[in-house]
Amino acid sequence: MAKVIGLTGSFGTGKTFAASVFRSLGARVLDADRIARSVTARGKPAYRKIVSAFGPAVLGRAREIDRGKLAGIVFADRKSLERLNRITHPEIIKIIKRGIGRSGLHDVVVVDAPLLIEAGLAGIADIVIVVTAPRHIQIARCMKKFNIERGGVIRRISSQIPVKKKIKIADFVVDNGGSKTETRRQIMRIWKETVWR
């Protein structure tokens, strides 16, 4: 059975970079955000449910779901976010589990999921890793990377389980508040302790 690593954190802590390091070491990465984009593509069941739940205001010019418009609705209202998660999470979880099931006996699979714990996926992981970064760095990264104003970033961070609570169930914590070299060094140490045994 493949070794499954659950990789999570909060908005802007740097899970994408951490996942890329694991990928460079030979792990197969299942990216929950990428899967979410695929299950909400035009014509898919989740797409129809989202348009039905939130109306045509969430659509872009080509009638695809505009993630920015949808985010503006769901991160301003917790009930709307919960409704969206009820639509998308079952589909995302199904694809992740299928991906793990297709892995080889000696594979290492990293499930890169910001909502790993919120979606109840932590239980499928042999190891849970939480990526952290100081709050001011999180905010600055998100403002730059996603072109979101400060208040929008804070609302997204607040919609997730606080990192302190995630750390309590983590097997390992990666501090991604410093250089990429230091982050890579921490991941290499975890890899040696858990995969190279």
C-alpha positions in Angstrom: 0.0 0.0 0.0 1.3 3.5 -0.9 2.4 5.8 1.9 0.1 8.7 2.1 1.2 12.1 3.3 -1.5 14.7 4.1 -0.1 18.2 3.5 -2.1 21.1 4.8 -1.8 24.6 6.3 -3.6 27.9 5.9 -4.1 30.3 3.0 -0.7 31.6 2.1 1.5 29.4 4.3 3.2 27.9 1.2 1.8 24.4 0.7 2.4 24.7 -3.1 6.1 25.1 -2.6 6.2 22.3 0.0 4.4 20.0 -2.4 6.8 20.9 -5.2 9.7 19.8 -3.0 8.0 16.4 -2.3 7.4 16.0 -6.0 11.1 16.6 -6.7 11.9 13.8 -4.2 9.7 11.4 -6.2 6.3 11.7 -4.5 3.1 11.8 -6.5 1.1 14.9 -5.6 -2.7 15.0 -5.6 -3.5 18.7 -5.6 -7.0 19.3 -4.1 -7.2 22.8 -5.5 -6.5 21.5 -9.1 -9.1 18.8 -8.6 -11.6 21.3 -7.3 -11.2 23.3 -10.6 -11.8 20.1 -12.6 -14.9 19.1 -10.8 -16.4 22.6 -11.1 -15.7 22.8 -14.9 -18.5 23.7 -17.2 -20.9 20.7 -17.7 -19.8 18.8 -14.6 -22.4 17.9 -12.0 -20.8 20.2 -9.4 -20.9 23.1 -11.9 -24.7 22.7 -12.3 -25.2 22.5 -8.6 -23.1 25.6 -7.9 -25.0 27.6 -10.6 -28.3 26.4 -9.1 -27.2 27.3 -5.6 -25.6 30.7 -6.2 -27.1 31.9 -9.5 -25.6 33.1 -12.8 -23.8 35.9 -11.0 -20.9 33.5 -10.4 -20.3 32.9 -14.1 -17.7 34.5 -16.3 -18.1 35.6 -20.0 -17.7 32.0 -21.3 -20.2 30.8 -18.7 -17.4 29.1 -16.7 -17.4 29.5 -13.0 -15.5 32.7 -12.1 -13.6 31.7 -9.0 -13.1 35.3 -7.9 -16.8 36.0 -8.0 -17.7 32.8 -6.2 -15.0 33.5 -3.6 -16.5 37.0 -3.0 -19.8 35.4 -2.1 -18.7 32.4 0.0 -16.0 34.1 2.0 -18.4 36.8 3.0 -20.9 34.4 4.4 -20.1 31.2 6.3 -23.4 29.5 5.3 -22.6 30.0 1.7 -19.1 28.6 2.1 -20.6 25.5 3.9 -23.1 25.1 1.0 -20.3 25.2 -1.5 -18.2 22.7 0.4 -21.2 20.3 0.6 -21.3 20.4 -3.2 -17.6 20.1 -4.0 -16.1 18.1 -1.2 -17.7 14.7 -1.9 -16.5 14.9 -5.6 -13.0 16.0 -4.6 -12.7 13.3 -1.9 -13.8 10.7 -4.4 -11.1 11.6 -6.9 -8.4 11.8 -4.2 -9.3 8.3 -2.9 -9.4 7.0 -6.4 -5.9 8.5 -7.0 -4.5 6.9 -3.9 -6.1 3.5 -4.8 -4.4 3.6 -8.2 -0.9 4.1 -6.6 1.7 1.4 -6.5 2.7 -0.5 -3.3 5.9 1.5 -2.8 4.6 4.9 -4.0 4.5 8.0 -1.8 1.4 10.1 -2.4 1.1 13.6 -1.1 -2.4 14.9 -0.7 -2.0 18.7 -1.0 -5.2 20.0 0.6 -5.8 23.3 2.4 -9.0 21.8 3.9 -7.5 18.3 4.6 -8.8 18.4 8.2 -12.0 20.4 7.5 -13.0 17.9 4.8 -12.3 14.9 7.0 -9.4 13.7 4.9 -6.7 13.5 7.6 -7.8 10.0 8.4 -6.6 8.7 5.1 -3.1 10.0 5.6 -0.3 8.0 7.3 1.4 11.2 8.1 0.0 14.7 8.5 2.2 17.7 7.8 1.2 21.3 8.6 3.0 24.1 6.8 3.1 27.3 8.8 4.3 30.9 8.2 3.9 34.1 10.3 0.6 35.8 9.7 2.1 39.0 8.2 3.9 36.8 5.6 0.8 34.9 4.8 -1.1 38.1 4.1 1.6 39.6 2.0 2.0 36.5 0.0 -1.7 36.2 -0.8 -2.1 39.8 -1.6 0.8 39.6 -4.1 0.0 36.1 -5.6 -3.8 36.3 -5.9 -4.1 40.1 -6.2 -6.6 40.1 -3.2 -7.0 43.1 -0.9 -5.9 42.6 2.8 -9.5 42.2 4.1 -10.3 39.5 1.6 -7.2 37.5 2.6 -8.0 37.8 6.3 -11.6 36.5 5.6 -10.2 33.5 3.8 -7.7 32.7 6.5 -10.5 33.1 9.1 -12.7 30.6 7.2 -10.3 27.8 7.9 -9.5 26.0 11.1 -6.8 28.0 12.9 -3.2 26.7 12.2 -2.7 26.2 16.0 -5.5 23.6 16.0 -4.1 21.9 12.9 -0.7 21.7 14.6 -2.2 19.7 17.4 -3.0 16.8 15.1 0.1 17.1 12.9 2.9 14.6 12.9 5.3 17.2 11.6 5.3 21.0 11.2 7.2 22.8 8.4 8.0 26.5 9.1 7.9 28.2 5.8 8.5 31.7 7.1 12.1 31.7 6.1 14.1 30.9 3.0 13.2 28.2 0.5 16.5 26.5 1.3 15.5 26.2 4.9 12.0 24.9 4.0 13.5 22.3 1.7 15.9 21.2 4.4 13.0 20.6 6.8 11.1 18.6 4.2 14.2 16.5 3.4 14.5 15.7 7.1 10.9 14.5 7.2 11.4 12.5 4.0 14.4 10.8 5.5 12.6 10.0 8.8 9.4 8.7 7.2 10.2 7.4 3.7 13.8 6.3 3.8 13.5 4.2 6.9 
